[in-house]
Amino acid sequence: MKLVGNWNYPTPIRFGAGRIVEIADACAAAGVKKPLLVSDKGLANLEITTKTLDLLDKAGLGRAMFSEVDPNPNEKNLEAGLTQYREGGHDGVIAFGGGSALDLGKVIAFMAGQTRPIWDFEDIGDWWTRADADAIAPIVAVPTTAGTGSEVGRASVITNSVTHEKKIIFHPKILPAVVICDPELSIGMPPFITAGTGMDAFAHCLEAFCSPHYHPMSQGIALEGLRLVKEYLPKAFKDGSDIEARAHMMSAAAMGSTAFQKGLGAIHALSHPIGAVHNTHHGTTNAVVMQPVLQFNRPAVEDRLAMAANYLGISGGFDGFYAFVGELNDNLGIPKNLTELGIENPDLDKLTKSALQDPSTGGNPVEMTYDNTLDLLKSCF
């Protein structure tokens, strides 16, 4: 089967190996004539990035790039990117890279014409309506990892460098106008990034599937996303040049982000403050806390995950699914707990309070309180 297609849910996606050659046409479709390519420091000088800049330059779109993006992007990165965007007279953004570059690129386009501070648009109630929608620049998204699925999302996660809190910035027009999913761009990912980003996609699908909210479409997408990760993440980890595995993982990443319209939960509620304070890799942190959260949620999800296990070909119901997650983590070299992840002297009170403030708590199938969340956090060390 040839893994190529043009999809239109939730936004136009051009999927398939080699489709980065369509970057100029994607910009035209988005109405962008002078793009700023937003990437990260690690990608800035790699061949996939320079080739993309060459394609833009050849098409008369310039080769402007901003790459001062931290692994957990913050408002300082945003201000630097906005300065370059405005001084360069750009009219759109190409968000190119992993979740960090995608999130920051989207927010640069979002904030390019706003007059209020970024934190006024946090995903709280109807705060998104504060934005001038007409001032939001168009976005072309090009993922080079398979994890966050930010390329098909209407939000970005930005860290407040003063409070060390991760904030979700939401607006419907942050959804990219065009997406190019080219699995060839992900071939150079090192194994530990393949593992961490892949487990992020798995966490998105898992939490969406377990969320108590009603959304049958997301439920189905999440379940098939879990299957793709189960089948193809070990293959991509073992052989980074396996283009079939890379393609299926890129699909799973987009599916996870689409599915979590249904909700996230305690995995992300813990992972967000841990990453903000201790600067850990988001997907890897998700993987580390996944088994403790499964036990925490067991009373509410045991039957549901038994059904998922059956679909995935895992015997033993909930216990079999739980064991599978542990085996998958071990095979991917994921640290066994937050201590192994390198977290020392954590402020458990602060992390617990931050977790309870995270929007993800609303999608957890078991109500999170201060006491049970503190105990859950302790169990992750």
LINZIUR-V28421 format. One record per pair of residues at least 24 apart in sequence whose C-alpha atoms are under 7 Angstrom apart, sorted by the first residue. I is the first residue (numbers start at 1). J is the second residue. D is the distance in whole Angstrom. If there is no record, write none. Layout:
# LINZIUR-V28421
i:I j:J d:D
i:I j:J d:D
This chain:
# LINZIUR-V28421
i:10 j:152 d:7
i:11 j:152 d:7
i:11 j:177 d:7
i:11 j:178 d:7
i:12 j:177 d:7
i:12 j:178 d:5
i:12 j:179 d:6
i:13 j:178 d:6
i:13 j:179 d:5
i:13 j:180 d:6
i:13 j:181 d:7
i:14 j:179 d:6
i:14 j:180 d:5
i:14 j:181 d:6
i:15 j:180 d:6
i:15 j:181 d:5
i:15 j:182 d:6
i:16 j:181 d:6
i:16 j:182 d:5
i:16 j:183 d:7
i:17 j:182 d:5
i:17 j:183 d:5
i:17 j:184 d:5
i:18 j:182 d:6
i:18 j:184 d:6
i:19 j:180 d:7
i:19 j:182 d:6
i:20 j:180 d:7
i:20 j:182 d:6
i:21 j:55 d:7
i:24 j:56 d:6
i:24 j:59 d:6
i:26 j:178 d:6
i:27 j:140 d:7
i:30 j:138 d:6
i:30 j:177 d:6
i:30 j:178 d:6
i:32 j:91 d:6
i:32 j:92 d:5
i:32 j:138 d:7
i:33 j:61 d:6
i:33 j:91 d:7
i:34 j:61 d:5
i:34 j:62 d:7
i:34 j:90 d:5
i:34 j:91 d:6
i:34 j:92 d:7
i:35 j:61 d:7
i:35 j:90 d:6
i:35 j:91 d:6
i:35 j:92 d:5
i:35 j:93 d:5
i:35 j:94 d:6
i:36 j:64 d:5
i:36 j:65 d:6
i:36 j:85 d:7
i:36 j:90 d:6
i:36 j:92 d:6
i:36 j:93 d:5
i:36 j:94 d:6
i:37 j:64 d:6
i:37 j:65 d:5
i:37 j:66 d:6
i:37 j:93 d:6
i:37 j:94 d:5
i:37 j:95 d:6
i:37 j:96 d:7
i:38 j:65 d:6
i:38 j:66 d:5
i:38 j:67 d:6
i:38 j:93 d:7
i:38 j:94 d:6
i:38 j:95 d:5
i:38 j:96 d:6
i:38 j:101 d:6
i:38 j:105 d:5
i:39 j:66 d:6
i:39 j:67 d:5
i:39 j:95 d:7
i:39 j:96 d:5
i:39 j:97 d:6
i:39 j:101 d:5
i:40 j:67 d:4
i:40 j:68 d:6
i:40 j:69 d:5
i:40 j:97 d:7
i:40 j:101 d:6
i:41 j:67 d:5
i:41 j:68 d:6
i:41 j:69 d:6
i:48 j:185 d:6
i:69 j:101 d:6
i:71 j:100 d:6
i:72 j:100 d:6
i:72 j:159 d:6
i:72 j:279 d:7
i:73 j:100 d:6
i:73 j:104 d:6
i:73 j:158 d:6
i:73 j:159 d:6
i:74 j:158 d:5
i:74 j:159 d:4
i:74 j:160 d:6
i:74 j:161 d:6
i:75 j:158 d:7
i:75 j:159 d:7
i:75 j:160 d:6
i:78 j:104 d:7
i:78 j:108 d:6
i:81 j:108 d:7
i:82 j:108 d:6
i:82 j:112 d:6
i:91 j:137 d:6
i:92 j:137 d:5
i:92 j:138 d:5
i:92 j:139 d:6
i:93 j:138 d:7
i:93 j:139 d:5
i:93 j:140 d:6
i:94 j:139 d:6
i:94 j:140 d:5
i:94 j:141 d:6
i:95 j:140 d:6
i:95 j:141 d:5
i:95 j:142 d:6
i:96 j:141 d:6
i:96 j:142 d:5
i:96 j:143 d:6
i:96 j:144 d:7
i:97 j:142 d:7
i:97 j:143 d:5
i:97 j:144 d:5
i:97 j:145 d:7
i:98 j:143 d:6
i:98 j:144 d:6
i:98 j:145 d:5
i:99 j:148 d:5
i:99 j:150 d:6
i:102 j:141 d:7
i:102 j:150 d:6
i:102 j:151 d:7
i:103 j:150 d:7
i:103 j:156 d:5
i:103 j:157 d:6
i:106 j:139 d:7
i:106 j:174 d:6
i:107 j:156 d:7
i:109 j:136 d:6
i:109 j:137 d:5
i:109 j:138 d:7
i:109 j:139 d:7
i:110 j:136 d:5
i:110 j:137 d:6
i:110 j:174 d:6
i:111 j:136 d:7
i:112 j:136 d:7
i:112 j:137 d:7
i:121 j:169 d:6
i:121 j:170 d:7
i:122 j:167 d:6
i:122 j:168 d:6
i:122 j:169 d:5
i:122 j:170 d:6
i:123 j:168 d:6
i:123 j:169 d:5
i:123 j:170 d:5
i:128 j:170 d:6
i:128 j:171 d:5
i:138 j:176 d:7
i:138 j:177 d:6
i:139 j:176 d:5
i:139 j:177 d:6
i:140 j:176 d:6
i:140 j:177 d:6
i:140 j:178 d:5
i:140 j:179 d:6
i:141 j:176 d:6
i:141 j:178 d:6
i:141 j:179 d:5
i:141 j:180 d:6
i:142 j:179 d:6
i:142 j:180 d:5
i:142 j:181 d:6
i:143 j:181 d:6
i:144 j:185 d:5
i:144 j:186 d:5
i:145 j:186 d:5
i:145 j:197 d:7
i:146 j:197 d:6
i:146 j:198 d:6
i:146 j:249 d:6
i:146 j:250 d:5
i:146 j:253 d:5
i:147 j:197 d:4
i:147 j:198 d:5
i:147 j:200 d:5
i:147 j:201 d:5
i:147 j:253 d:5
i:148 j:197 d:7
i:148 j:200 d:6
i:148 j:201 d:6
i:148 j:253 d:6
i:148 j:257 d:7
i:149 j:253 d:5
i:149 j:254 d:4
i:149 j:256 d:7
i:149 j:257 d:5
i:150 j:257 d:7
i:151 j:176 d:7
i:151 j:179 d:7
i:152 j:176 d:7
i:152 j:254 d:6
i:152 j:257 d:7
i:152 j:258 d:7
i:153 j:257 d:6
i:159 j:276 d:6
i:164 j:276 d:5
i:164 j:277 d:5
i:165 j:273 d:6
i:165 j:276 d:5
i:166 j:272 d:6
i:166 j:273 d:6
i:166 j:276 d:6
i:183 j:243 d:7
i:183 j:246 d:6
i:183 j:247 d:5
i:183 j:250 d:7
i:184 j:243 d:7
i:186 j:246 d:7
i:187 j:240 d:6
i:187 j:241 d:5
i:191 j:237 d:5
i:194 j:237 d:6
i:195 j:237 d:6
i:195 j:332 d:6
i:196 j:283 d:5
i:196 j:284 d:4
i:197 j:283 d:5
i:198 j:233 d:6
i:199 j:283 d:6
i:199 j:284 d:7
i:199 j:287 d:6
i:200 j:283 d:4
i:200 j:286 d:6
i:201 j:252 d:6
i:201 j:253 d:5
i:201 j:256 d:6
i:202 j:226 d:6
i:202 j:229 d:6
i:203 j:286 d:7
i:204 j:256 d:5
i:204 j:257 d:6
i:204 j:260 d:6
i:204 j:264 d:7
i:205 j:256 d:5
i:205 j:259 d:6
i:205 j:260 d:7
i:207 j:263 d:7
i:207 j:264 d:5
i:207 j:265 d:6
i:208 j:259 d:6
i:208 j:260 d:5
i:208 j:262 d:6
i:208 j:263 d:5
i:208 j:264 d:6
i:210 j:301 d:6
i:210 j:365 d:7
i:211 j:262 d:7
i:211 j:263 d:6
i:211 j:264 d:7
i:211 j:363 d:5
i:211 j:364 d:6
i:211 j:365 d:6
i:212 j:363 d:7
i:212 j:365 d:6
i:213 j:262 d:6
i:215 j:262 d:6
i:218 j:259 d:4
i:218 j:260 d:7
i:218 j:261 d:7
i:218 j:262 d:6
i:219 j:259 d:7
i:221 j:255 d:6
i:221 j:259 d:6
i:222 j:255 d:7
i:222 j:256 d:6
i:222 j:259 d:5
i:223 j:308 d:7
i:225 j:252 d:5
i:225 j:255 d:6
i:225 j:256 d:6
i:227 j:312 d:6
i:228 j:252 d:6
i:263 j:360 d:7
i:263 j:363 d:5
i:264 j:360 d:5
i:264 j:363 d:5
i:264 j:364 d:6
i:265 j:360 d:5
i:265 j:361 d:5
i:265 j:362 d:7
i:265 j:363 d:5
i:265 j:364 d:4
i:266 j:293 d:6
i:266 j:360 d:7
i:266 j:361 d:6
i:266 j:364 d:6
i:267 j:293 d:6
i:268 j:360 d:6
i:269 j:355 d:5
i:269 j:358 d:6
i:269 j:360 d:5
i:269 j:361 d:6
i:270 j:355 d:5
i:273 j:351 d:6
i:273 j:354 d:6
i:273 j:355 d:6
i:274 j:351 d:7
i:278 j:343 d:7
i:284 j:334 d:7
i:287 j:329 d:7
i:288 j:334 d:7
i:288 j:335 d:6
i:288 j:336 d:6
i:288 j:337 d:6
i:288 j:338 d:7
i:289 j:380 d:6
i:291 j:322 d:7
i:292 j:376 d:7
i:292 j:379 d:7
i:292 j:380 d:6
i:297 j:365 d:7
i:297 j:366 d:6
i:300 j:365 d:6
i:300 j:366 d:6
i:337 j:380 d:6
i:337 j:381 d:5
i:338 j:380 d:6
i:338 j:381 d:5
i:339 j:381 d:5
i:348 j:374 d:7
